[in-house]
Amino acid sequence: MNPASWLDVPADSMFGLANLPYGVFTTADRSARTGVAIGNYVLDVAAATGDTVHATGSMNAFLARGPDGWAALRERITDWFADERWRPAVEPHLIPRADVTLQLPIEVADYVDFYSSQHHAENLGRLFRPGNPPLTPNWRHVPIGYHGRAGTVRVSGTPVVRPQGQRKSPAESAPTFGPSKRLDIEAEVGFVVGLPSELSQPVPVSAFDQHVFGVCLVNDWSARDLQAWEYVPLGPFLGKSFLTSISPWIVPLAALEAARVSPPVREPEPLPYLRDGAPWALDITLEVFVNGTLVSRPPFAGMYWTGAQQLAHLTVNGANVRTGDLYASGAISGPNRNERGSLIELSWNGTDPVELSDGSRRTFLEDGDEVTITATAPGPGGARIGFGEVIGRIYPALSDSR
């Protein structure tokens, strides 16, 4: 049940007073500004507060204010909707969500993607290293990741144009060039950095919530054939860098207190800089739809490495984080087939196709397919917290004249 408000918020709304996610939106008559979703409405934060930091078309300047600024505005907005006396002042700045166009909420400074689901890593290990241990020797010791391309992080709804590049199957004697034939998804959770850190000053696990503002959904589109040919010895490049989609709403960490759970037991115990203090595993359940068919429900709570540990490792060598940095969990998979966060796992590398509700089958994505990822988490008093959705439709590769 959502906390009481004078606004007519449906009892089962995922955007109730316990949530208050932030985004950036436009309307037909006005340019981009920051909004907060509540019920079926968006609060125009710039107009309601009179603070020009929310009229920049990006959340970055607000995020840079840090935890005190985030908490003060959240408390203020919560009070506005909980107390009837604020209604005359606030109600004029509410816009139906159906009337807004959502934009990329942040200017992405840097983008890092991790590989933190044990089940995902084991599945890929079994697929590509049969007869060997599914996890590489370092996996249980260090959060593995790669630096992605910030410029191709785009908001939900951005067309997914099939990437082209070199690919070589095991049966081919030489590589060929052309559109990816093995286009895939990765259902992930992303963390948005607000307060920057200083160069050469690592961020400890205990300072996670002093730097990270909130959480969004991520689809890290993957061209598996391009990736397989290029990744030795330096890892993902063109197979990942063509597009990463994120949800338009960022759910503050402050809304996720009821979703915090203990992480899985780690064996062996991590090195001291990676040891948990307060638990930062999050009980988030994702749902993945292909053309409207629910194909997977990946559970985020079981991720081996948490967002706090990922941030600690990302900075332990002295690298700093900046306002607007985004880092993602890596594909989320659980122990069951219907909990796998990528098609390469769901179809077991193409040998066991996924059947959709229209009777068609998929191993990898076809042109015209649409993928939707949603997620929910527990909130206070039995409420549910929603993250919105991240959507992408596949379009044919651009014609190549070479």
Protein Blocks (a to p, Z undefined) as FASTA:
>chain_A
ZZddfbdcdfklcbbfklopadddddfkbccdddddehjbccdfklmnopaklmnopakl
mmmnommlmmmmmmmmmmmmmpmklmmmmmmmpccfklpccddfbdcfbdcdddfbfklm
mmmmmmmmghiafbdfklmmpccdddddfklgccehiacdddddddddfkbmbdcddddf
bbcdddddddddfbdcdehiacdfklmmmmmmbdcdddddddfklmmmmmpcnbpcklmm
moccddfbdcdfklmmmmpccdddddddddfklpccbdfbdcddddddeehiafbdcdfk
lpmbdfklmmmmmmmnopacdehiacdebjaddfbfklccbfklmnonoiaccddfkopa
cfbdcehiacddddddddeehiacdebjaddddddddddfZZ
